Every structure is written in C-alpha cells, then in structure tokens.
C-alpha cells in the first residue's frame, strides 16, 4: 500500500473502521443487557456496597469505549495523497 493512501483506500479504511465501531457498540449493548439480567437475577445492583461489578459490566464499558475510539478514528481528518 502506498503512503499516503489514495482517496479510495482512505474511504475503504474509514468505512471498515466505522463498521468495526458499530460492531463494538452492538457488543456493548448486548453486554449491558446481560449485565442488567445478571443484576436482576442477583437482586442487587453491581458495584453497590460490598457487591463487586460483574464481568458483563466491565465488558459493556470496554466495548463502548473501544467502539467510540473506532468511530473517532473513522471520522478523523484524512491524510490522503494529493
């Protein structure tokens, strides 16, 4: 691949990163739903008093941050060949 990338290469790369961000945000939503179900099953909210956060809580936050970072990367100004 040439550096800097051509406009078409840049668009394809941005689209791919944007789709990755969407996939990560969907994973965050699924993890949050599972965390909510887990809290309902235990009858207590994770992170309150002596109850630690479950893995689903951490996964939801991690996926959301990764998805947001991917979207920021996809929307950042392009450095393309002129």
GIQUIRA-V919780 format. One record per residue. RES is the residue in one small letter. OMEGA is omega in whole degrees, -180 to 180 (none if undefined). Layout:
# GIQUIRA-V919780
((RES;OMEGA) (RES;OMEGA))
This chain:
# GIQUIRA-V919780
((x;178) (x;172) (x;-5) (x;-176) (x;176) (x;180) (x;180) (x;178) (x;180) (x;179) (x;180) (x;179) (x;180) (x;178) (x;179) (x;179) (x;177) (x;177) (x;175) (x;177) (x;179) (x;178) (x;179) (x;178) (x;175) (x;177) (x;177) (x;179) (x;178) (x;179) (x;178) (x;178) (x;178) (x;177) (x;178) (x;177) (x;179) (x;178) (x;179) (x;179) (x;-180) (x;-180) (x;180) (x;179) (x;179) (x;177) (x;180) (x;178) (x;-176) (x;-179) (x;-180) (x;176) (x;177) (x;180) (x;180) (x;178) (x;180) (x;-180) (x;-180) (x;180) (x;-179) (x;178) (x;-180) (x;179) (x;179) (x;177) (x;178) (x;178) (x;178) (x;179) (x;177) (x;179) (x;-179) (x;-177) (x;-179) (x;-179) (x;-177) (x;171) (x;-176) (x;179) (x;178) (x;none))
